[in-house]
Amino acid sequence: MVSFTQLVLAVAATALTGANAFTKPCRYPYDNCGWVLASSTYGYTYAELQAAANTTDGSRIYDALYSCGPNGQITYSQWCGGAGKCETGIVPNDNCHS
């Protein structure tokens, strides 16, 4: 049986190592729309996008661009300005509609 201490240490180790839930890392050094990152292609979770965007506003989380790092880590780049403004399907970059 796993002790409470072992469980706490395992959770802390996972948090400290930056374990990611995505199924496929986004391609470095490109930007991707939050909707694309959350799709089944990449599988980034809401929590991963939320942490990168540092907000709880869903429209700012999904309708935004994220810069992809070399190991699949993402950083918030810019909000695209509202629903439908994040342009998807442009490979390798995604852009914001003006």
Residue frames as qw, qx, qy, qz and C-alpha x, y, z in Angstrom:
[[0.000, 0.889, 0.458, 0.000, 0.00, 0.00, 0.00],
 [0.386, 0.487, -0.016, 0.783, 1.25, 3.47, -0.88],
 [0.334, -0.517, -0.485, 0.622, 1.69, 5.77, 2.07],
 [0.104, 0.947, 0.288, -0.100, 0.39, 9.30, 2.14],
 [0.301, -0.759, 0.332, 0.472, 3.98, 10.59, 2.19],
 [0.464, -0.037, 0.716, 0.521, 4.87, 8.58, -0.92],
 [0.305, 0.713, 0.604, 0.183, 1.79, 9.92, -2.69],
 [0.061, -0.962, -0.059, 0.259, 2.63, 13.52, -1.80],
 [0.383, -0.562, 0.517, 0.521, 6.24, 13.06, -2.96],
 [0.464, 0.246, 0.737, 0.425, 5.12, 11.51, -6.25],
 [0.203, 0.876, 0.433, 0.058, 2.71, 14.38, -6.94],
 [0.202, -0.900, 0.155, 0.355, 5.37, 16.95, -6.05],
 [0.480, -0.295, 0.630, 0.534, 7.96, 15.26, -8.27],
 [0.412, 0.527, 0.662, 0.337, 5.54, 15.26, -11.19],
 [0.054, 0.967, 0.240, -0.069, 4.77, 18.95, -10.68],
 [0.334, -0.787, 0.317, 0.411, 8.43, 19.88, -10.35],
 [0.487, -0.122, 0.687, 0.526, 9.54, 17.97, -13.43],
 [0.330, 0.433, -0.170, -0.821, 6.87, 19.65, -15.51],
 [0.296, 0.147, 0.928, 0.170, 5.22, 16.44, -16.65],
 [0.352, 0.222, -0.219, -0.883, 2.91, 17.19, -19.55],
 [0.618, 0.242, 0.674, -0.325, -0.35, 15.55, -20.53],
 [0.529, 0.597, -0.250, -0.549, -0.14, 16.25, -24.27],
 [0.920, 0.110, 0.375, 0.003, -0.08, 13.28, -26.63],
 [0.715, 0.381, 0.199, 0.552, 2.18, 14.86, -29.26],
 [0.315, -0.579, -0.068, 0.749, 4.43, 17.90, -28.71],
 [0.426, 0.880, 0.157, -0.135, 3.76, 20.89, -30.93],
 [0.793, 0.334, 0.079, 0.504, 6.49, 21.67, -33.45],
 [0.381, -0.739, 0.067, 0.552, 9.30, 23.94, -32.33],
 [0.174, -0.211, -0.356, 0.894, 9.77, 26.87, -33.09],
 [0.124, -0.382, -0.559, -0.726, 6.29, 27.45, -34.48],
 [0.315, 0.010, 0.409, -0.856, 3.19, 29.07, -33.01],
 [0.199, -0.295, -0.890, -0.285, -0.11, 27.26, -32.75],
 [0.453, -0.409, -0.106, -0.785, -3.63, 28.29, -31.91],
 [0.362, -0.228, 0.722, -0.544, -5.05, 27.06, -28.60],
 [0.841, 0.196, 0.135, -0.486, -7.85, 25.25, -30.46],
 [0.721, 0.467, -0.509, -0.050, -5.25, 23.33, -32.46],
 [0.110, 0.430, -0.797, 0.410, -3.20, 22.44, -29.38],
 [0.535, -0.083, 0.595, -0.593, -6.33, 21.16, -27.62],
 [0.795, 0.278, -0.269, -0.468, -7.34, 19.01, -30.60],
 [0.965, -0.150, 0.214, -0.023, -6.76, 15.28, -30.75],
 [0.702, 0.606, -0.242, 0.286, -3.67, 15.92, -32.89],
 [0.254, 0.543, -0.527, 0.602, -1.71, 17.34, -29.95],
 [0.663, -0.445, -0.602, -0.003, -3.90, 16.70, -26.93],
 [0.181, 0.212, -0.433, 0.857, -2.83, 19.61, -24.73],
 [0.248, -0.575, -0.760, 0.176, -5.19, 19.90, -21.79],
 [0.121, -0.893, -0.247, -0.357, -7.17, 22.90, -20.67],
 [0.634, -0.737, 0.000, 0.235, -4.95, 23.02, -17.58],
 [0.675, -0.084, 0.258, 0.687, -1.76, 23.20, -19.69],
 [0.232, 0.606, 0.339, 0.681, -3.17, 26.00, -21.84],
 [0.373, -0.881, -0.234, -0.174, -4.52, 27.79, -18.77],
 [0.696, -0.554, 0.049, 0.455, -1.13, 27.62, -17.03],
 [0.540, 0.137, 0.304, 0.772, 0.66, 29.01, -20.10],
 [0.029, 0.669, 0.358, 0.650, -1.91, 31.79, -20.57],
 [0.224, -0.110, -0.559, 0.791, -2.12, 32.52, -16.84],
 [0.405, -0.037, 0.009, -0.914, -5.87, 33.15, -17.07],
 [0.334, 0.209, 0.887, -0.239, -9.16, 31.35, -16.49],
 [0.493, 0.552, 0.040, -0.672, -10.94, 33.13, -19.38],
 [0.748, 0.161, 0.634, 0.114, -11.73, 30.33, -21.85],
 [0.572, 0.805, 0.152, 0.041, -11.82, 32.62, -24.89],
 [0.020, 0.894, -0.446, -0.014, -8.35, 33.89, -24.05],
 [0.604, -0.363, 0.706, 0.062, -7.14, 30.34, -23.59],
 [0.707, 0.284, 0.629, 0.155, -8.40, 28.78, -26.81],
 [0.480, 0.825, 0.230, 0.193, -8.47, 31.77, -29.18],
 [0.214, -0.903, 0.340, 0.152, -4.82, 32.63, -28.66],
 [0.736, 0.524, -0.408, 0.133, -1.43, 31.76, -30.07],
 [0.749, -0.597, 0.276, 0.079, 1.17, 29.78, -28.13],
 [0.330, 0.724, -0.604, -0.046, 4.86, 29.51, -28.94],
 [0.990, -0.094, -0.097, -0.028, 6.12, 25.93, -28.98],
 [0.288, -0.775, 0.562, 0.020, 9.35, 25.06, -27.19],
 [0.349, 0.473, -0.789, -0.177, 11.85, 22.36, -28.15],
 [0.035, 0.026, -0.975, 0.218, 10.36, 19.78, -25.76],
 [0.219, -0.505, -0.771, -0.321, 6.70, 20.54, -26.40],
 [0.189, -0.533, -0.491, 0.663, 6.40, 23.16, -23.67],
 [0.170, 0.699, 0.462, 0.518, 4.22, 26.10, -24.60],
 [0.202, -0.349, -0.287, 0.869, 4.29, 29.77, -23.73],
 [0.254, 0.806, 0.496, -0.199, 1.49, 32.26, -24.28],
 [0.431, 0.127, 0.324, 0.833, 2.16, 34.49, -27.27],
 [0.160, 0.050, -0.016, -0.986, -0.90, 36.62, -27.97],
 [0.399, 0.457, 0.696, -0.384, -4.67, 36.70, -27.76],
 [0.250, 0.219, 0.662, 0.672, -6.33, 36.82, -31.14],
 [0.153, -0.006, -0.001, -0.988, -9.15, 39.12, -30.07],
 [0.636, 0.101, 0.308, -0.701, -12.23, 36.93, -29.81],
 [0.729, 0.137, 0.666, -0.086, -14.02, 33.87, -31.09],
 [0.736, 0.590, 0.319, 0.094, -13.09, 32.89, -34.62],
 [0.141, 0.950, -0.265, -0.087, -10.03, 35.13, -34.78],
 [0.459, -0.505, 0.707, 0.185, -7.51, 32.32, -34.44],
 [0.687, 0.514, -0.331, -0.392, -6.76, 31.08, -37.92],
 [0.699, -0.285, 0.656, 0.014, -6.13, 27.36, -38.12],
 [0.846, 0.406, 0.343, 0.047, -4.94, 25.10, -40.89],
 [0.392, 0.865, -0.302, 0.081, -1.91, 27.15, -41.92],
 [0.914, -0.274, 0.097, 0.284, 1.14, 24.93, -41.70],
 [0.561, -0.167, -0.710, 0.391, 3.50, 25.39, -40.02],
 [0.063, -0.029, -0.379, 0.923, 2.29, 28.66, -38.46],
 [0.079, -0.720, -0.686, -0.068, -1.09, 29.70, -37.21],
 [0.176, 0.165, -0.034, 0.970, -1.93, 33.38, -37.23],
 [0.125, 0.546, 0.580, -0.591, -4.54, 35.77, -35.95],
 [0.267, 0.664, 0.544, 0.439, -7.09, 37.20, -38.37],
 [0.173, -0.076, -0.153, 0.970, -6.93, 40.98, -38.46]]
